[in-house]
Amino acid sequence: MEIDNNAVVAALRNIEDPAAGQDIISSRRISDLRISGSDIQFTLNTTGMAEEVKSGIHFRCIEEIQKVYPEAQVHVHMQQGGGPGSASTAALPQVQNIIAVASGKGGVGKSTVAVNLACALQEKGLRVGLIDADLYGPSIPTMLGLAGQRPKVVQRYGKNKIVPLEAPNGMPVMSIGFIVDPEQAVVLRGPRLAGIIKQFMFECIWPALDYLVIDLPPGTGDIQLTLVQTVPITGAVMVTTPQNVAVTDALKAMNMFRMENIAVPILGVVENMAWFTPAELPDNKYFIFGEGGGARLAELGDSVLLGQIPLVQAVRESGDRGTPVVMQSDASVSENFKSLADSLIERVEHRNRTMGPTSVVQVERP
């Protein structure tokens, strides 16, 4: 009996990944497929699956293949993550790159950068998702025009799963702002914060993504530590304004990612509010927060300046309206964000070529 590799793959496409809401081939759950005579062997990445779900998918794999090749001997090796260098090493195997957008202090426009960066990546034809991990101050629902909406909950293999909302450009988005009322204060201790972050990762149905952008809260704390312990972070993007106090705080946050037991690469620095340009004087630049802060932070962190974003009225207005400025072709500042996206893509590709796949780190809490 001659077994066609393509027919086996097609059979496995009939099995839905409970985490991703798509088939287990598209979500990269399957690796090391080998065929020898009537024997078929492969590895099934079971990361994030409950025991009863693992068993159900295991039997489905055998059943679907034997529908095509009844006499085939199917051997499914189930493991958490894949082998070294495999595509299934990630805790979210359907996600290629996870980008953390961080800052040292609030008020530097980190969420604005995260939203517009994600939208700029999406406009370049990439598959992008966005998580608002700033649990105390979720602003992304407002910036994407999704305030007041609630995500759906569906059943997958007997478990409740959350379906992220879609931004106007089709980008899947998750935020605690979709769960609590806008005026409700979020008062949570560390363990509950960690639980919510893990829910956003593993109890949401994320499709196959090239980039998952995570908007972190400012500073260093439980959410940041939970993130690096839960999923493999491709790298962090640090947001600062040019002023000294913002750079000083951003350096502290950057040094957290650079700690030996965390070791998350710093992909680069974004200098937000780099200068002020009034709409009536588009060629004028007023450096009201100082100059060179982003370049200085990049040098201190042995990184690069990914881009500079000016302080213009259109950015604020578009965020309040729920239509990110990068989605408006007539806004000149949108080009700054698109250039930022190009720089990030280049840095990520360089990092992936030189460092290989990322892994979840173990961090001792103080």
VENTA-V927424 format. One record per residue. OMEGA is omega in degrees with one decimal (* if undefined). Layout:
BEGIN
OMEGA ; OMEGA
END
This chain:
BEGIN
178.4 ; -175.7 ; -179.4 ; 179.8 ; -178.5 ; 179.0 ; 177.3 ; 178.7 ; 179.1 ; 178.6 ; -179.4 ; 177.3 ; 178.2 ; -175.6 ; -177.2 ; 172.5 ; -176.8 ; -178.9 ; -171.9 ; -179.2 ; 176.5 ; -175.0 ; -173.2 ; 173.5 ; -179.5 ; -179.5 ; 173.3 ; 175.5 ; -174.3 ; 175.9 ; 175.6 ; 178.2 ; -179.6 ; 179.9 ; 178.3 ; -176.2 ; 179.0 ; -179.8 ; 176.6 ; -179.4 ; 173.3 ; 179.1 ; 176.5 ; 177.8 ; -175.8 ; -178.9 ; 176.8 ; -179.1 ; 172.0 ; -175.4 ; -178.2 ; 177.7 ; 178.2 ; -178.6 ; -179.4 ; -179.6 ; 177.8 ; -179.8 ; 177.5 ; 178.6 ; -179.9 ; -177.5 ; -176.3 ; -179.8 ; -178.1 ; 170.2 ; -179.2 ; -179.7 ; -173.3 ; -176.1 ; -178.5 ; 173.4 ; -173.8 ; -179.6 ; -178.0 ; 176.2 ; -178.4 ; 178.2 ; 176.6 ; -177.6 ; -179.7 ; 177.4 ; -178.8 ; 176.8 ; -179.5 ; -179.3 ; -176.0 ; -179.3 ; -172.3 ; 175.3 ; 172.1 ; -169.9 ; -179.7 ; -178.2 ; -177.1 ; -175.0 ; 176.9 ; -174.7 ; 176.3 ; 176.0 ; -170.0 ; 175.2 ; 178.7 ; -178.3 ; 177.1 ; 175.6 ; -179.8 ; 178.6 ; -178.5 ; -179.3 ; 176.3 ; 178.2 ; -177.9 ; -178.2 ; -176.8 ; 175.3 ; 178.5 ; 179.4 ; 178.4 ; 176.7 ; 178.9 ; -179.7 ; 178.9 ; 175.9 ; 178.8 ; 176.8 ; -170.2 ; 171.7 ; -176.1 ; 175.2 ; 174.9 ; -178.8 ; 175.4 ; -168.9 ; -179.2 ; -178.5 ; -177.7 ; -178.5 ; -176.0 ; 176.2 ; 178.4 ; -175.7 ; -179.0 ; 177.6 ; -177.3 ; -177.5 ; 178.5 ; 179.3 ; -178.6 ; 178.2 ; 177.1 ; 174.1 ; -178.5 ; 178.9 ; 173.7 ; -179.2 ; 176.8 ; -179.5 ; 175.1 ; 178.0 ; -179.6 ; 176.0 ; 179.5 ; 174.4 ; 178.4 ; 172.9 ; 180.0 ; 179.0 ; 178.0 ; -177.9 ; 177.8 ; -173.9 ; 174.5 ; -179.3 ; 173.8 ; 175.6 ; 175.2 ; -173.8 ; 180.0 ; 177.1 ; -176.0 ; -176.7 ; -176.8 ; 177.1 ; 177.8 ; -178.4 ; -174.2 ; 173.1 ; -173.9 ; -177.4 ; 179.9 ; 175.0 ; 179.8 ; 179.9 ; 179.7 ; 178.8 ; 179.5 ; 175.1 ; 179.2 ; -178.7 ; -166.2 ; 179.8 ; 172.3 ; 179.4 ; 178.6 ; 177.5 ; 174.7 ; -175.5 ; 170.0 ; -179.5 ; 168.0 ; -178.0 ; -178.3 ; 177.7 ; -177.4 ; 170.8 ; 178.3 ; 175.0 ; -179.8 ; -177.9 ; -173.4 ; -177.2 ; 178.6 ; -179.3 ; 178.4 ; -178.2 ; -176.6 ; 176.7 ; -171.1 ; -177.2 ; 178.1 ; -178.1 ; 176.8 ; 179.3 ; -179.0 ; 173.1 ; -177.6 ; 179.5 ; 177.8 ; 166.4 ; -176.9 ; -171.4 ; -172.1 ; -176.5 ; 177.7 ; 179.8 ; 180.0 ; 179.1 ; 179.0 ; 178.8 ; 177.6 ; 178.6 ; 178.3 ; -178.6 ; 174.0 ; 179.2 ; -176.6 ; 179.0 ; -173.0 ; -177.5 ; 174.2 ; 170.4 ; 172.4 ; -177.8 ; 172.5 ; -177.1 ; 179.0 ; -175.8 ; 171.8 ; 176.3 ; 179.5 ; -176.7 ; -175.4 ; 174.8 ; 177.7 ; 176.7 ; 177.9 ; -176.3 ; -177.4 ; 178.6 ; -171.8 ; -179.2 ; -177.9 ; 176.7 ; 177.7 ; -173.6 ; -171.9 ; 177.0 ; -177.6 ; -178.1 ; 168.2 ; -178.1 ; 180.0 ; 178.8 ; 179.8 ; 177.8 ; 179.0 ; 179.9 ; -179.8 ; -178.9 ; -179.2 ; -177.9 ; -178.0 ; 173.5 ; -177.2 ; -178.2 ; 176.9 ; -179.0 ; -179.6 ; 174.2 ; -179.3 ; -175.4 ; -176.7 ; -179.9 ; 179.4 ; -178.0 ; -177.8 ; 177.7 ; 178.6 ; -179.3 ; -177.8 ; 176.8 ; -176.0 ; -173.2 ; -178.4 ; 178.9 ; -179.5 ; -173.2 ; -176.9 ; 179.8 ; -175.9 ; -178.2 ; 177.8 ; 178.2 ; 177.2 ; 179.9 ; 178.4 ; 175.0 ; 175.8 ; 178.9 ; 177.6 ; -179.4 ; -179.9 ; 179.1 ; 179.8 ; -179.6 ; 179.6 ; 179.2 ; 177.6 ; -180.0 ; -178.7 ; 177.4 ; -171.6 ; -173.3 ; -179.5 ; -174.6 ; 177.9 ; 178.3 ; 177.6 ; -178.0 ; 176.2 ; -176.7 ; 175.3 ; 177.2 ; 179.6 ; *
END
